[in-house]
Amino acid sequence: MTREQSAQGPGSRAEPGPVPRTVSYDVRVFDTIQAVKRVKGETYRVRWKVGGEPCSKTFKTSTLAKNHQAKLRTAANEGEPFDVETGLPLSMLPKGRPPEEAANQQGPTWYEFASEYVAMKWKGIAGGTRRGVAEGLATATLALVSWEGTHPEPEDVYQALSTWAFNLPARRNGLPDGLAKTIGWVESRSVSLASLGEPDVLRKVLQQLARRLDGESAAASTYARKRATLSNALSYAVEKKYFEFNPLLRVTWTAPKNTEAIDRRRVVNEAKGHALIVAVGRQGATGRHLRAFFGSLFLAGHRPAEATALTEDELALPTDPEEWGWLDLGDSSPQTGGTWTDAGGREVRSLKHRSVKETRPVPVCPPLGKPLRWHLAEFGTAPDGRLFRAENGGLLSESVYTRVWEAARIDALTPHEVKSVLAERPYDLRHARLSIWLNAGISDAQVAEWAGNSVPVLRRVYAKCLTDTTEQSLAKLGRARSKGAEAPGVLDFEEDAALVSLEEASWYELAVSYIDWKWGTVKPTTRRGITEALTKATIAVLPRSGPWPTDVQLGTALASYVFNRDRWSQAPDQHAAVIAWIEDHAPPTAALRDPEQLRIVLAHLGRRLDGQPASAAVAARRRSTLFNVFEFAVRERLLPSNPLLFRSWTDAETGSRMGHGQP
């Protein structure tokens, strides 16, 4: 149905444009998007009819075509009138722009170009850079749309742009219904790319980049990063022959001052740094696991992402613990949301500012070599060789090591220092080490090689970060100190471990002690689960060389009497003999620190009596009991740490389908 509607006529709706136009509610959008092969590559054509008149629009990417098709369908389903002349719904006609201009506009809009730029840029950059590009383009777009008339909130527009429009994997999954209106509004209100050739337009964009969404001034570093994204995008526009030169180069604009130098109040000296690392080791099992992690940040100047990906084959430690060794860093694992990575999760990448497979040598001083050796002996490595990992054996997350660091600061610093910015972030340990190296007289070029930075960055950022400057300037990596000055304490993990004297006990004694401690505090159903898990674990650790006792005899003695404290004193003679044999042959508790022995126990917990895999819930419950027994052993100083922590156990090793999220 086609009819004439005046913008002022009764029953009409507000229409863009100064003159009446012909509108129709008879709209058909074709399902198929035509792929058109051209000399310069494939284009994609969306086809529809308005009032029986054929309409079409061609796009450079299929994603843009699908987006336009979805907006047309949404408008038609909501009963919007379509302008017959342009074929567009009235809501997609920009205010103040005549229909013929909307239909015949030369060149892409800014939004179309920005989407094309993201598609070009995506493949070759890291997840964190992808997120930065999306945020920069989203902020710029806020200044490159017309805000006249009814419009969504700027926060909603920014969210839709940064999480979908400029995120390639999100776009491939299609346009969510909740974002369709916002994205449609942006596309219809976007200015042309050619308009960025006007200095006033670009100046407005730069002003937007310098502000946060709440109107406050953005950090200078944030502005610099977003401006770099805009500049790079416009350089791509020059490459595509939309401009003869980058129009940003001729705009006069006073940018916010970017203070790159690190606040020296953040940087610790040698003594304070060592005290903090030692305090990390006092933060439970996770803290003990992360002592060498934070030690590598402070003593080798690693970035946290580099230490997270550190593997055993990158270590070259000498036989003599008093000699220096080397690290050949080859990978990094920055913390980035899964929506920004190709793998859909956190990934291991090449080093920052390095090509793939390029390594960076870093010296390992004896105070760092000792904790690294201790860590390998105590925790081993993940299957892929990583030293540091989460409790379930996966990649160590920023939230985990940050929580440990916050607790260590409270432990090692004074209340006044805790409230200050001193070593506020783990990254500040790297700042401290690079400053110490520079102020010790090591050349800028050498420190730059070890740190993975350029010499200008070192001079501009790190040279002012040293505390205790006078004393450090007299030293050369701790070798020559002024009279009366004492060297800071070193991270001697061997000595620290010796301070924790461990009691000797067999597995049988540990299990019985745990039952005695737990029995009166849990319900009967929980007691039954604990008894079952301890019975299976005990049968798995016992050496079996002869026909007696059988598994059935062992199971009956353990489940009915040893781990049932209500019937402990009622064991008949035949079971008492089996119990005596168990006491004599039970291995020491420390034997379960051996990964191979632990795999045998886990496999036994993951099987039913008939040898088939137990259900995931049963296997997880049994493993949880074993985990708690080990925690009890650590508390009673029978084990230095829980051997179930920081290791990956596959289904094949455990004989069950237990998930990695289970303790």
N, C-alpha and C positions, 0 to 999 in steps of 0.2 A: 504494500500500500504506500503510495507516494502522495504527499500533499504539500502545499505551500504553507510555511509557518513564518510569521513575523516575530522578531525578537520582542515586540511590544504587544503582540496579539494575545487575546484571552486564552488561557490554558497552555500557553507556550512556556518553555523553560529558557533560562538565560543562555544566550548563544554567543560564542566568540565572533567578533567581526562587526562592522558597522552597518551591514545591510542584511535584509532578509535572505535566507538561502533555502533551497529545496532540501527537505529531509525525508527519510524513508525508514520504516520499521521492517521492511521486507529485506532481510539480510541472510545470506547463506555463505558460510565459511567452508571452503573445501578442505578435506582432511589431508590430502597429499601435498607435500611441499616439493616443488619441482627443483631438481638439481640441473643447472644449466652450465655446460662446459664451455669455457671461453679460453682465449689465448693466454690470459693472465691468471687462469685458474678457475675453479668452480665457483659459481654463485648459486644462491638459493632463493626461489621465488614463492611468495605467499599469494594465493589467489582467493578472491571472494566476490560476491555480487551484492550490490546495493540497489534496490528497486529494479532488479533485472539487468542492471548495467554491470559489466565485468570490471573488476578492479584488481590490481596486483602491485606488489612492491618487492624489489630484489634486495637481498642482503649478502654480505660477504661471507658470513658464517651461518651454519645451520642453527646454532644456538640463538642468534639474533632473530632468525626467521621464526623459530618456534615460539620465542618470546612475543613477537608481534602477533602471531596467530592466536596465542592464548589470550592476549588483551582484546582482540577483536571478538572472540567468543564470549569473554566475560561481559563485555559491553552489550552484545546482542542478547545474552541470557538475562541481563538485568533490565531489558526493555529500553535501552538508550536509543534515541534517534540518530541515524547516520546521515552525514552530509553527502548528498548524491554526487556533488561536483568533485570532492576529494576522496570519497569512499570511506571517510574516517568518522568514528563516533564523535559527537560534539565535544565530549570531555577531552579528546585527544587533539583538538584544534587549539593551539596556543592563543592566548588573549592578544588581541591587537594585531594578529598576523592574518592577512587576507588568505582565502582558501587557495588561490592560485600560487601564492608563495609557499604555503605548506605543501602543496603537491609537487611543485617544481624546484624546491630548494636545491641548490648546487652543493655537492660535497656532503660529508657526513655531519651529524650533530656531534657535540662533544661527547655525549654519552655513548654513541655508536663507536666513535673513535677510541674512547677509553676502554671499551669492551674488547675492541680489536687489539689494542696495545697489551692488555692483560694476557690475551691468548698467545700473542707473540712472545711475551716475556716469561711466561710461566715455567716452561720446561727447564730453562737453564739456571734457575735461582733456587736458593734454599727456602725451607718453610718459613723461617723468620722473616726473610726478605720479601717473600710473597705477601705475608701479612702486612708488612710495612708499605708495600706498593698499594695494596687494597685500601689501607687506611688513608694514605696520601691522596689517592684518586677520589675516594669518597668525600674527603674534606673539601677538595677543590670543586667537586661537582655541586656542593651546597651553594657555591657562589656562581654557578653557571647554569642555573635554572631560574625560571620566572616564578616568583612567589606571590604574584597577584591572584586575587580571588581565593576560593577555598583550597586549602592545601594540607597535606599531612604535617605532623610535627617534625622539625628538623632532626630530632633524635631518631625518629622512626625511619626517616629517609637515609640517614647515615648508617643505621643498622642494616637496612635492606641492601644498600650498596656494598658495604664492607663485608657482609657475610654471604651474599648471594651474587649480586651483579658482577663483582670483581673477584669472585672465587670460582675458578674453573671447574673443580670437581662438583661444587654445589650446583652450578649451572647445568652440568651434564645430567644431574638428577631431576631436572625439570623445575619449573617455577612453582613454589608452594602457593596454595590458595591465599594464605594470609599476607603474602607480599605482592600479589598480582596488581592490586590497585596502586600501591606505592610505586612499583616499578613502572607501571603504565603512566602514572603521573610524571615521573622523572623523564621518561622518553618523550612524552608530548611537550614538556616544558623546557627541555634542554636547548641551549643556544647552539648555534652552528659552530663547528670547529673554526671556521674562518673568522669568527668574531674575536677569537683570542689574538688576532693580529693587532687589535686596538689596545694601546697602552692602558687606557682607563679600565678595560675589562680585566686585564692581567693584574693591574694594581688591586682591584677588588678581590681577585683570587688570592693574592699574596696576603692581603689583610685577613682573609678567612683562614689561611694556613697558620697565621700567627695567633689564632684564637682557639680556645677549647669550645666544646658544645655549649657550656654554660656561660659563655661570653668572656670568661677570664682569659688572661694572657697565657698562651701555651709556653712550655719550656723552650728555651732557645735551641736545644738539641732536637726537639720534636719538630720545630719549624724547619730547621736545616734539613732534616731527613725528608720531610714532605716536599720541601721546595726542590730537593734533588730528584724526587720522583716526578714532579711536574716538568722539570727541565729535561729529564730523560725522555718523557713522553713526547714533548714538543720536538725534541731532536729526531724522534721516530717519525713525527709528522713531516719534518723536513725531508727525511729519507723517502717518505711516501709521496713527496712533491706537493703536499698541501701548503707548504710555506717555502720561500726561498732561503730563509735563515731562521734561526730560533728566535721568536719574537720576545722571549724573556730577556734576551741580552740587551735590549734597548730600553728597558723599563727602569726608571729611577725609583729606588725603594730602599729605605733604611731598615735593614733587617734587625731583629732583636739580637743583642750581643750574646754570643755563644761562649760561655766560659767552660772550656774543656778541661782545665786543670783540676785534678782531684783535690778535694778539700783535705788538707793535711791532717785535720783533726780525726779523719777516718782511719789513718794509718798507724799501725802498732809498731813498736820497736821489737828487737829480738826477744827480750825477756818476756814482754807481755804476750807476744805471739806464741812462744813456747808454752806459757802458762795456759793459754786458751786451748791449745791442742791437747795438752794433758787433761784439761777439764772435759774435753769432748769424750775422752775415754771413760769418764765417770758417769756418762748418761746411759746406763743400761747396756743391753746387748747390742743395740744399734749403734750406740756411741763407740763401743769397743771396735765394732766393724768399720767405723768411719774415721778412726784416728789417723790412719795412714792416708785416707782421702784428703782430709784437711791438711795433713802434713805436706802432701804434694802441692797443695795450693800455696802454702806459706813458704816452703823450702825450695820448691822448683818453679814457682810462679805460674802454675797451670791455671787455665780457665776452668771453672767447674765442669763445663761440658766436655773438656778434654780429659779431665780426671775421671769422669763418669765412664768414658769409653776406653780407659787405659787397660791394656791386656798384658799378660805375662811375657809374651814374645817381644814386647817393646822394651823390656827391661834387660840391661846388661850390668849385672851386679858382680863385683869382684869377689873372689874367695875370702880375702881378708876384709872383715867388716870395717876396718879403720881406713880403708882406701876409698877413693871416689869411683863412682860408676856413671853410667849414662842411660838416658831414656831417649828412644827414637819414636817420638809421637807421630802417629799416622792417622788417627781418627778423632772425631768429635761427635758428641751426641747432644746438641742443643735442645732445650725444652721448648717445644712448639706444639700447638694443638694439632690433632690428627687431621682436621679439615684442611690443613695447609701442606700436608706432605703427600707424596705419591703413594706411600704404603698405607695411608689412612691411620697412621699412628706415629709414635716417636721413632726416628730413624737415625742410624749412624752415618755420618757424612765425612767428607774430607776436612782437613783443618781449615780454620778461618784464614782467608787470604792465601790459600795454597791450592794447587791443582790436585786432582785425584792421584793417589798413591805417593804423593810427595810427603816426606817426613821432616820433622824438626828435631834436631838434637838438643837435649837439655841435660846439664850435669846433675848428678845425684850425689849430694854430700853424705858423709857417714851418718849424721843424725837423721837423714831420710832413708838411707839404705837399711838401717836397723828395723824401723817399723814396717817397711815393705817386706823384709824377710819374715818378720813375725806374723804379718798378715797372711802371707802365703802359707806358712806353716799352720796357722790357726784356722783359716777359712777356705784355703784352696782357691779355686777359680770357678767361674761359670763354665758351662760346656763350650762356649765360644772364646774362653780365655780371659774374660773380664775379671778384674780384681774386685771391683765394688759393685754391689747390686742390691736390689730390694730384698725384703725378707723372703719373698717367694722366688727369688733367683732372677727376676726380671730386671729391666733397666732402672737404675736408681733415679728417683724423681726429685725435682727441686724442692717440693714441699717437705719431703722426708728429711733431707739434709739441712734444710732451713730450720725445721723444728729443733733438731739436735743442736744446731749452732745457737739458736736463741737460748736454749737451756744452758749451754756452755758459757755464754756471756754472763748470765745471771750467776753462775757458779764461780767464775774466775775474776770478774770485774767488781769494782765497788758500786754501790747503788748510784752514785753520781755518774760513773762511767757507763753504766747500763742505760741510763736515760740519754746519754750523749750519742753522737754518731760514730764513736770509736769502734772500729771493726763491726759496724752495724750489719754488713752483708758479708757472706763468704767471699765474694769477689774482692773485698777489701784486702784480703790476705795476699792476693796476687799483686795489688798495688803496692803493698808493703815490701814484698820481695824485690820487685823491679826497682823501687826507690833505693833499697839497701844496696843492690848491685851497682847502681849508678853512682851512689855516693861513696861506695868503697873504691872507686877509681877505675872500675871496669869500663872499657870503651863503649860508646853508644852503639857502635855497629855490632859488637859482640852481644850486648844485652838484647838488641833488636832481634838478632838471630835466635837466641834462646827463648825470647818471649813471643816471637811471631808477630812483631809489630814493625812499623817503619821507624827510621831514626827520627824524622820530624815529629811523629806522634809521641815518642819517648820524651823528647825535649819539651814538647808542649804540654804533656799531660802528667808525666810521672816524676819529673826531676824535683818537684817541690813537696813531695809527699813524705819525706823522711822525718820521723820523730827521733829525739835523742841524737841530733845531727852531729854535734861536736865529737862525741865518743865514736860514732860510726865512721866519721871521716878519718879518724886515726887508725881504723882497722882495715885489714885487707881480707875480707871474708872470714873474719874472726881470728886471724892468725897473729896480728901484732896489735896489742892493746897498751894503753897508757898505764903507768905504774899504779898499782892499787885497784885497777879496774878488773872485775871478775867477769869471766865469760858467762853468758846466759846458759841456763840449764838446757841440756840437749834432750831430744826425744829418745831416751833409752828404754825401749819397750821391753827388752830382755830383763832389765832390772825391775821395771814396773810389774811384769808378769810374776817375777819371783816374790814380790811383796805379797801376792795373793796365795797363801799356802792352801793347798787343796788336801782334803781328807781322802783317804782311800776307802773304798767300799765296793762290794760286788754289785752286779745288777740286781741280784736277788734281794740284797739288803736295801738297796735304793727303792725297789718296788714295794717291799713290805713297809718301809718307813713312809712312803707316799700314801699307801692305803691307811696306815694308822692316823696320819695327819688329816686325810680327806674324809674318812668314813662317817664321822659324826656330823658332818656339815652338809651332806647331800641327801637327796631323796633315794628311796630304794631302787627306782628305775635307773637313776644315774649310777648308783653303785653297781648295778648289773652291767651297764655299759663299760664302766671302768674295769671291772673284773674281767670281762671278755677281752678287752684290748690288752691288758697286762698279761693275761694268760697266753694269748697268741704271740705277743712280743717275747715273752720268756721262752716259749718253746722254740722260737726262731733263733735265739742267741745261744741256746745250750748246745754243746758239742755232742754229736751222735756218732758213736762208733760200733755199738753193739745192739743186739735185739731188745735189750731191756734198759730202761723202761720204754714202753711204747708211747706214741702220741696220745692215745686214749688214756693211759695211766697218768701221764703228765698232766693232761688237761683236767682230769677229774681231781687230782691232788691240788692243783693250783686254783681252779675255779671254785671247788667245793670247800676247801679248807684254808689254803695259804692266803688267798685274797678275799676270803669271806670271814671277816673278823668275828662274826657272831658264832661261827663254828670252828674257829681256829683250834681250840683245845679239845675238840671232839674227834680228831683224826684217828681212825683205827690203825692197827699196826701195819697193815699192808700199804696204806697211804703214807704213814709216817716214814717208812723206809724209802719211798719215792721222794718225799720232801727232803730227807737227809741227803739223798743223792743230788738233788737240785742244789742244795746249799753248797755241797762240795765242788760241783762242776760249773756253777754260774761264773761267767767271765767278769772281770772288773768293769765298773761303769765306764771307765775311760776308753774301753774297747769300742764303744759305740760312737766314738768320734771318727772312726774309720769310715769313710764314705761307702766302701764296699759292704761292710758289716751292716751299715744303716740301710742300704738298699735291700739287703736280705730281709731285714725286719719289716720295712715298708711293703715289700712284695707279699710277705706273710699276712700283714694286716689287710691287704687289698684282696685277699682270696677267701672264698668260703671253704667249708670243710671238704667239699667235693672237688676242690681245686679250681672251680670256675671263678671269674672275677666277681667280687662283691659289688653291691650297688654303690653308686657314688656317695650317697648319704651315709651308708655304713662305713665305707672306707674313710670318709672325711671325719666321722665321729671317732674312729679308732686312732687316726693320726692326730687328732686334736688332743686325745688323752695322752699319747706319747709326747706331744709337744709340752703339755703341762707337767708331765713327769720330769722332763729335762729342765724346765724352768725351776722346778722344785730343787733339782740337783744343783743348779747354779746358785740358788739362794742358800743352800746348805754347804756350798763350796766343795761339792763333789765333782763339778765340771767348771771349767773357766768360762764357757759360753754354751748356748744352746746349739747343738750340732744340726738341728733342722733349719736354722735360720740361714738366709743368704745362699740357698742352694736350690737348683731346679731339679725336680723329680718328674720324669716323663711317665706316661701311662705304662710303657713297657717295663720301666724300672720298678714301678710300684705295683704292677699287676692289677690296677684298677683304673677307674675313670675319674679319679679325684681331681678337682680343679685347682689351678695355681693360686686361686684366691684363698684356699683353705690353709689354716695354720698347720 
